[in-house]
């Protein structure tokens, strides 16, 4: 293994801080139903108590707690309702704004350098400009193995960048796809994708993976949404398609042509799971579709999300529904989860999203398997776990590198399967 010093020229000259919506006093509450009646109560909160201001960060079950993110104005009414229903709960975080402030990104003065040598890329969550600068520096320093391609343009005119990594060794190589940041608020995802990209390019011990395969990496698949979380609303999930009455955005991971509009999606533009007007109505999902369909070499598709420490294989749209080769997919996933766990003891549950948590149609992974015909298809829900997290989507920055390291360990198992089959 070696590391070299690469510089990122930061164009910003002012401090970058998270502005926009203030979540002072908002709480994250873990709620554990024990009966079907209690489960139904939680699933119909927005219909039965529309005055409550809340988000369901993690939709639980009789085995898993719900993570409910609720405003200070609605908190007591919500807790009273839980008490009346006999539903147990605990306050995971009293005030999420304190965690948001801890994530603020210090931007160095003009021309001050960040380098690999001091791990500055992964000490804090980078903003979009810094991520693009990092990618550019990798391509500039390693033009023989790194190429940047613009595969599309977002609603607000930002490039959707793909980084192609491979060596000149070998021919007819299988392709491995990796994307991050489809959901804007899941900052652990692009940070991990960038970490893996960096390691593939700079770590000689991983050379066989770029000698034997071509990697297609989209670090931030939803650039508008990610930028919006940096400047306006840290908890924003969707893209930034303009909507009516302030109901902007489409959930890109409900916008793929795989049981479009089915379970776990919404036709209401105000909902976080709004699926859009049609499959691939969004430039971001369309860019991914067009690129993948034009590259028949792809043998693996991995999408990084957060949070809950789960390793999904298709299909996520319906319970007890799996592809014909699911046993092989599961075997690789279980081996990958074991390799991941070996580093820091981080445990991942393995299965379909529908069987482990809930049904969700229109996902990129289901489409990659059923329509694009890719063999090894997975979605990884990164740290933290839904069972222990007190901050939900707000992963502490000191966990960026450990998350990247363990995810890479798991991803190497997928790559090994691709290279040997």
For each residue, the residues with C-beta under 8 A, 3 or more apart:
1: 203 204 205
2: 202 203 204
3: 116 117 202 203
4: 116 141 202
5: 115 116 117
6: 115 116 137 138 141
7: 113 114 115 137
8: 113 114 121 130 133 134 137
9: 110 111 113 133
10: 107 108 109 110 111 112 114 129 130 133
11: 110 129 133
12: 16 107 110 129
13: 109 110
14: 107
15: 106 107
16: 12 104 105 106 107 127 230
17: 104 105
18: 100 101 103 104 229 230 231 234
19: 231 232
20: 231 232 233
21: 232 233 234 235
22: 97
23: 26 96 97 100 234 235
24: 72 95 97
25: 71 72 95 97
26: 23 69 70 71 72 95 96 97
27: 69 70 72 75 91 92 93 94 95 96
28: 57 67 68 69 91 92 93 96 390 391 392
29: 67 68 69 70 75 78 79 89 90 91 92
30: 65 66 67 68 89 90 92
31: 42 60 65 66 67 68 82 87 88 89
32: 60 64 65 66 87 88 89
33: 38 39 41 42 60 61 62 66 87
34: 38 62 87 88
35: 38 39 62
36: 39 40 62
37: 40 41 85
38: 33 34 35 41 42 85 86 87
39: 33 35 36 42 43 61 62
40: 36 37 43 44
41: 33 37 38 44 45 48 81 85 87
42: 31 33 38 39 45 56 60 66 68 87
43: 39 40 59
44: 40 41 47 48
45: 41 42 48 49 52 54 78
46: 49 50 52 54
47: 44 50
48: 41 44 45
49: 45 46 52 77 78 81
50: 46 47
51: 74 77
52: 45 46 49 70 74 77 78
53: 70 71 73 74
54: 45 46 68 69 70 71 74 78
55: 68 69 70 235 272
56: 42 59 66 67 68 69
57: 28 67 68 69 392 393
58: 64 65 66 67 307 308 357 386 392
59: 43 56 66 357 358
60: 31 32 33 42 63 64 65 66 67 357 386
61: 33 39 64 357 358
62: 33 34 35 36 39
63: 60
64: 32 58 60 61 357 386 387
65: 30 31 32 58 60 386 387
66: 30 31 32 33 42 56 58 59 60
67: 28 29 30 31 56 57 58 60 92 386 389 392
68: 28 29 30 31 42 54 55 56 57 78
69: 26 27 28 29 54 55 56 57 96 235 392
70: 26 27 29 52 53 54 55 74 75 78
71: 25 26 53 54 74 75
72: 24 25 26 27 75
73: 53
74: 51 52 53 54 70 71 77 78
75: 27 29 70 71 72 78 79
76: 79 80
77: 49 51 52 74 80 81
78: 29 45 49 52 54 68 70 74 75 81 82
79: 29 75 76 82 83 89
80: 76 77 83 84
81: 41 49 77 78 84 85
82: 31 78 79 85 87 88 89
83: 79 80 86 87
84: 80 81
85: 37 38 41 81 82
86: 38 83
87: 31 32 33 34 38 41 42 82 83
88: 31 32 34 82
89: 29 30 31 32 79 82
90: 29 30
91: 27 28 29 94
92: 27 28 29 30 67 389 390 391 392
93: 27 28 96 99 390 391 392
94: 27 91
95: 24 25 26 27 98
96: 23 26 27 28 69 93 99 100 391 392 394
97: 22 23 24 25 26 100 101
98: 95 101 102
99: 93 96 102 103 391 394
100: 18 23 96 97 103 104 234 394
101: 18 97 98 104
102: 98 99 394 396 397
103: 18 99 100 124 125 187 234 394 397
104: 16 17 18 100 101
105: 16 17 124 125 126 127 130 230
106: 15 16 124
107: 10 12 14 15 16 127 130
108: 10 112 113 114
109: 10 13 112
110: 9 10 11 12 13
111: 9 10
112: 10 108 109
113: 7 8 9 108
114: 7 8 10 108 118 120 121 130 134
115: 5 6 7 118 120
116: 3 4 5 6 119 121 198 202
117: 3 5
118: 114 115 123
119: 116 122 123 401
120: 114 115 123
121: 8 114 116 126 134 194 198
122: 119 191 194 195 400 401 404
123: 118 119 120 397 400
124: 103 105 106 397 400
125: 103 105 187 191 397 400
126: 105 121 130 131 134 191 194
127: 16 105 107 130 131 227 230
128: 131 132 158 220 223 226 227 230
129: 10 11 12 132 133
130: 8 10 105 107 114 126 127 133 134
131: 126 127 128 134 135 190 194 219 220
132: 128 129 135 136 161
133: 8 9 10 11 129 130 136 137
134: 8 114 121 126 130 131 137 138 194 198
135: 131 132 138 139 148 161 163 194 197 219
136: 132 133 139 140 148
137: 6 7 8 133 134 140 141
138: 6 134 135 141 142 146 163 197 198 201
139: 135 136 142 143 146 147 148 163
140: 136 137 143
141: 4 6 137 138 146
142: 138 139 145 146 201 202
143: 139 140 146 147
144: 167 168
145: 142 165 166 167 201 210
146: 138 139 141 142 143 163 164 165 201
147: 139 143 163 164
148: 135 136 139 161 162 163 164
149: 161 162 163 164
150: 153 159 160 161 162
151: 160 161 162 218 287 288 290 291
152: 159 160 283 284 286 287 288 290 291
153: 150 157 158 159 160 283 287
154: 157 158 159 160 222 223 224 239 240 283 284
155: 224 239 240 241 242 282 283
156: 224 227 240
157: 153 154
158: 128 153 154 223 224 227
159: 150 152 153 154 223
160: 150 151 152 153 154 218 220 221 223 283 284 287
161: 132 135 148 149 150 151 218 219 220
162: 148 149 150 151 216 217 218 291
163: 135 138 139 146 147 148 149 197 215 216 217 218 219
164: 146 147 148 149 214 215 216 217
165: 145 146 197 200 201 210 214 215 217
166: 145 173 210 213 214 215
167: 144 145 170 207 210 211
168: 144
169: 211
170: 167 173 211 212
171:
172: 297
173: 166 170 212 213 214 297
174: 212 213 214 297 298 299 300 418 419
175: 213 214 215 216 295 297 298 299 300
176: 213 214 215 216 298 299 300 302 414 415 418
177: 216 217 292 298 300 301 302 368 374
178: 193 196 215 216 217 218 302 303 304 411
179: 182 193 217 218 221 288 302 303 304 364
180: 189 190 191 192 193 194 218 219 220 221 303 304
181: 184 186 189 190 193 218 219 220 221 222 223 225 226 304
182: 179 186 189 221 222 252 253 284 303 305 364
183: 186 189 222 225 237 238 251 252 253 305
184: 181 222 225 226 228 229 236 237 238 239
185: 229 234 235 236 237 393
186: 181 182 183 189 305 306 307 382 393
187: 103 125 190 191 229 306 393 394 395
188: 191 192 304 306 307 382 383 393 395 399 400 403
189: 180 181 182 183 186 192 193 304 305 306 382
190: 131 180 181 187 193 194 219 220 226 304
191: 122 125 126 180 187 188 194 195 400 403 404
192: 180 188 189 195 196 304 382 400 403 404 407
193: 178 179 180 181 189 190 196 197 217 218 219 220 304
194: 121 122 126 131 134 135 180 190 191 197 198 219
195: 122 191 192 198 199 400 401 403 404 405 407 408
196: 178 192 193 199 200 217 404 407 408 411
197: 135 138 163 165 193 194 200 201 215 217 219
198: 116 121 134 138 194 195 201 202
199: 195 196 202 203 206 404 408
200: 165 196 197 203 206 209 210 215
201: 138 142 145 146 165 197 198 210
202: 2 3 4 116 142 198 199
203: 1 2 3 199 200 206
204: 1 2 207
205: 1
206: 199 200 203 209 210 412
207: 167 204 210 211
208: 211 212 419
209: 200 206 212 213 215 412 415 419
210: 145 165 166 167 200 201 206 207 213 214 215
211: 167 169 170 207 208
212: 170 173 174 208 209 419
213: 166 173 174 175 176 209 210 415 418 419
214: 164 165 166 173 174 175 176 210 297
215: 163 164 165 166 175 176 178 197 200 209 210
216: 162 163 164 175 176 177 178 291 295 298
217: 162 163 164 165 177 178 179 193 196 197
218: 151 160 161 162 163 178 179 180 181 193 221 288
219: 131 135 161 163 180 181 190 193 194 197
220: 128 131 160 161 180 181 190 193 223 226
221: 160 179 180 181 182 218 252 284 288
222: 154 181 182 183 184 225 226 239 252 284
223: 128 154 158 159 160 181 220 226 227 284
224: 154 155 156 158 227 228 239 240
225: 181 183 184 222 228 229 236 237 238 239 240 249
226: 128 181 184 190 220 222 223 229 230
227: 127 128 156 158 223 224 230 231
228: 184 224 225 231 232 233 236 240
229: 18 184 185 187 225 226 232 233 234 235 236
230: 16 18 105 127 128 226 227
231: 18 19 20 227 228
232: 19 20 21 228 229 236
233: 20 21 228 229 236
234: 18 21 23 100 103 185 229 394
235: 21 23 55 69 185 229 393
236: 184 185 225 228 229 232 233 249
237: 183 184 185 225 249 251 272
238: 183 184 225 241 248 249 250 251 252 272 274
239: 154 155 184 222 224 225 249 250 252 282 284
240: 154 155 156 224 225 228 248 249
241: 155 238 248 249 250 276 282
242: 155 248
243: 246 247 248 249 269 270
244: 247 269
245: 270
246: 243
247: 243 244 268 269 270 274
248: 238 240 241 242 243 269
249: 225 236 237 238 239 240 241 243 269 274
250: 238 239 241 254 255 269 274 275 276 281 282
251: 183 237 238 254 255 265 272 273 274 275 276
252: 182 183 221 222 238 239 255 282 284 285 364
253: 182 183 256 303 305 360 362 363 364
254: 250 251 260 264 265 266 273 274 275 276 360 361 362 363
255: 250 251 252 260 275 276 279 280 281 282 285 362
256: 253 260 279 280 285 289 362 363 364 366 367
257: 260 279 280 289 362 367 371
258: 315 317 361 362 363 366 367 370 371
259: 262 263 317 318 361 362 366
260: 254 255 256 257 265 275 278 279 361 362
261: 265 267 275 361 362
262: 259 265 317 318 359 361 362
263: 259 317 318 359 360 361
264: 254 273 317 358 359 360 361
265: 251 254 260 261 262 273 274 275 360 361 362
266: 254 271 272 273 274 275
267: 261 274 275
268: 247 271 274
269: 243 244 247 248 249 250 274
270: 243 245 247 274
271: 266 268 274
272: 55 237 238 251 266
273: 251 254 264 265 266 360
274: 238 247 249 250 251 254 265 266 267 268 269 270 271
275: 250 251 254 255 260 261 265 266 267 361 362
276: 241 250 251 254 255 279 281 282
277: 281
278: 260 281
279: 255 256 257 260 276 362
280: 255 256 257 285 286 289
281: 250 255 276 277 278 285 286
282: 155 239 241 250 252 255 276 285 286
283: 152 153 154 155 160 286 287
284: 152 154 160 182 221 222 223 239 252 287 288
285: 252 255 256 280 281 282 288 289 364
286: 152 280 281 282 283 289 290
287: 151 152 153 160 283 284 290 291
288: 151 152 179 218 221 284 285 291 292 364
289: 256 257 280 285 286 292 293 367
290: 151 152 286 287 293 294
291: 151 152 162 216 287 288 294 295
292: 177 288 289 295 298 301 368 372 374
293: 289 290 372
294: 290 291
295: 175 216 291 292 298
296:
297: 172 173 174 175 214
298: 174 175 176 177 216 292 295 301 372 374
299: 174 175 176 374 375 376 418 421
300: 174 175 176 177 374 375 376 377 378 414 415 417 418
301: 177 292 298 364 365 368 369 372 374 376 377 378
302: 176 177 178 179 377 378 379 380 411 414
303: 178 179 180 182 253 364 365 378 379 380
304: 178 179 180 181 188 189 190 192 193 379 380 382 407
305: 182 183 186 189 253 379 380 381 382
306: 186 187 188 189 381 382 383 393 395
307: 58 186 188 381 382 383 384 385 386 389 392 393 395
308: 58 357 381 385 386
309: 346 347 348 349 381 382 383 384 385 386
310: 348 349 350 351 353 356 357 380 381
311: 333 336 337 348 349 350 378 379 380 381 410
312: 316 351 352 353 356 365 378 379 380 381
313: 322 326 329 330 333 350 351 352 365 377 378
314: 322 323 326 329 352 365 366 369 370 377
315: 258 318 321 322 323 352 354 366 369 370
316: 312 352 353 354 359 360 361 363 365 366 379
317: 258 259 262 263 264 321 354 359 360 361 362 363 366
318: 259 262 263 315 321 354 359
319: 352 354 355 359
320: 354 355
321: 315 317 318 352 354
322: 313 314 315 326 352
323: 314 315 326 329 369 370
324:
325: 328 329 375
326: 313 314 322 323 329 330
327: 330 331
328: 325 331 332
329: 313 314 323 325 326 332 333 376 377 378
330: 313 326 327 333 334 350 351
331: 327 328 334 335
332: 328 329 335 336 376 413 414 417
333: 311 313 329 330 336 337 350 378
334: 330 331 337 338 350
335: 331 332 338 339 413
336: 311 332 333 339 340 378 409 410 411 413 414
337: 311 333 334 340 341 347 348 350 410
338: 334 335 341 342
339: 335 336 342 409 410 412 413
340: 336 337 343 346 348 406 407 409 410
341: 337 338 344 345 346 347 348 406
342: 338 339 409
343: 340 346 402 405 406 409
344: 341 402 405 406
345: 341
346: 309 340 341 343 383 406
347: 309 337 341 385
348: 309 310 311 337 340 341 380 410
349: 309 310 311 356
350: 310 311 313 330 333 334 337
351: 310 312 313 330 355 356
352: 312 313 314 315 316 319 321 322 355 356
353: 310 312 316 356 357 358 359 360 363 379
354: 315 316 317 318 319 320 321 357 358 359 360
355: 319 320 351 352
356: 310 312 349 351 352 353
357: 58 59 60 61 64 308 310 353 354
358: 59 61 264 353 354
359: 262 263 264 316 317 318 319 353 354
360: 253 254 263 264 265 273 316 317 353 354 363
361: 254 258 259 260 261 262 263 264 265 275 316 317 366
362: 253 254 255 256 257 258 259 260 261 262 265 275 279 317 366 367
363: 253 254 256 258 316 317 353 360 366 367 379
364: 179 182 252 253 256 285 288 301 303 367 368 379
365: 301 303 312 313 314 316 368 369 377 378 379
366: 256 258 259 314 315 316 317 361 362 363 369 370
367: 256 257 258 289 362 363 364 370 371 372
368: 177 292 301 364 365 371 372 374 377
369: 301 314 315 323 365 366 372 373 374 377
370: 258 314 315 323 366 367
371: 257 258 367 368
372: 292 293 298 301 367 368 369
373: 369
374: 177 292 298 299 300 301 368 369 377
375: 299 300 325 418 421
376: 299 300 301 329 332 414 417 418
377: 300 301 302 313 314 329 365 368 369 374
378: 300 301 302 303 311 312 313 329 333 336 365 414
379: 302 303 304 305 311 312 316 353 363 364 365
380: 302 303 304 305 310 311 312 348 407 410
381: 305 306 307 308 309 310 311 312
382: 186 188 189 192 304 305 306 307 309 395 403 407
383: 188 306 307 309 346 395 399 402 403
384: 307 309 388 389 391 392 395 399
385: 307 308 309 347 388 389
386: 58 60 64 65 67 307 308 309 389
387: 64 65
388: 384 385
389: 67 92 307 384 385 386 392
390: 28 92 93
391: 28 92 93 96 99 384 394 395 396
392: 28 57 58 67 69 92 93 96 307 384 389
393: 57 185 186 187 188 235 306 307
394: 96 99 100 102 103 187 234 391
395: 187 188 306 307 382 383 384 391 399 400 403
396: 102 391 399
397: 102 103 123 124 125 400
398: 401
399: 188 383 384 395 396 402 403
400: 122 123 124 125 188 191 192 195 395 397 403 404
401: 119 122 195 398 404 405
402: 343 344 383 399 405 406
403: 188 191 192 195 382 383 395 399 400 406 407
404: 122 191 192 195 196 199 400 401 407 408
405: 195 343 344 401 402 408 409
406: 340 341 343 344 346 402 403 409 410
407: 192 195 196 304 340 380 382 403 404 410 411
408: 195 196 199 404 405 411 412
409: 336 339 340 342 343 405 406 412 413
410: 311 336 337 339 340 348 380 406 407 413 414
411: 178 196 302 336 407 408 414 415
412: 206 209 339 408 409 415 416
413: 332 335 336 339 409 410 416 417
414: 176 300 302 332 336 376 378 410 411 417 418
415: 176 209 213 300 411 412 418 419
416: 412 413 419 420
417: 300 332 376 413 414 420 421
418: 174 176 213 299 300 375 376 414 415 421
419: 174 208 209 212 213 415 416
420: 416 417
421: 299 375 417 418
